[in-house]
């Protein structure tokens, strides 16, 4: 059974990386395999990072100072299979 918020995305203002549980969520195209064991720790659990990716969402941001829409660039996206919630940071 899937967790209730499995396909949801939370916005976090503290993280240094984006955590997602599925490559399909952001339609990621290119991946960098992790060469050595790297983990994310949450409570008493450790989740193995499988791959890194980057996503550019064209014309996603609006600015008060400019009428032009800007691209949203998400760097340091990590795919963690089995992670319950997807977290995108705002910094």
N, C-alpha and C positions, 0 to 999 in steps of 0.2 A: 504494500500500500504506500502511495506517495504521501509525503508530508503536506499539510494544507497550504503552506506558503512556498512550495517548491518552485513555482514559476514566477513568484513575486520578486521585486527588486527593492531593497532598502537603500536609502541614501544616508551615508555616514560621513561625518566631518572629521573623523579621527584616523581612519585607515590610511596606509601608504600604498595599498594595492587594491585592485578590484577582485572580488571573489565571485566566481560563478560556478554552477554545478553542471552546466551543459554547454557544449560548443554551439548548439542550435539556438540558444537564447538570444545571442547578439549576431547570429549569422557570421561567425568568425571565419576568415578565409586562410590566414597564414598562422603557423604555430612554430614555436621554438621548444623542442623537447628539453626537459630538465636533465642535465648531464649527471647530476648526483642527487642523492636523497635530500630533498628540502621539504619541510613540513610547516603547516600552520597549526598552532596550538589554540584550542578552544576548550576552556574548563580543563577537564582531565583527559581530553581526547587529542590525538595528533592526526591531521589529515595530510596525506602525501600530495604534493603539487606535481601534476603530471606534465603540464605544458604552460607556456606563457604566450600571450598574444597581444595585439593592439587593434583598436577599432576606430575608424574615423566616420562620424555621422555628419554628413554634409548639411550645412545650413540649418543647424539645430539650435543655435543660440542667438538671441536677440539682445541688443544693447540699447540703452537709453541714449548714449552718446552718438550712436551711429544707426543709420537706417539699414545698413547692410547686415545680413545674417552671417554669423560666423560658424565655422566647423567646430564640432565637439570632438576632441581627441581623447580617447581613453587608452592610456599606456599602462603597462604592468597589470594586465588582466591575467589572472591565474585560473586554470580549470581544475577544480577539485571534485572528482566524482563522489557522489554521495553526500555532499554538503547540503544542508537543509535549506538555507536561504542565500539568495544572491545579494551581494553588497557592493555598491558603487560609491566611491568616495568623491567628495566635492572639491577638494583642494586643488 
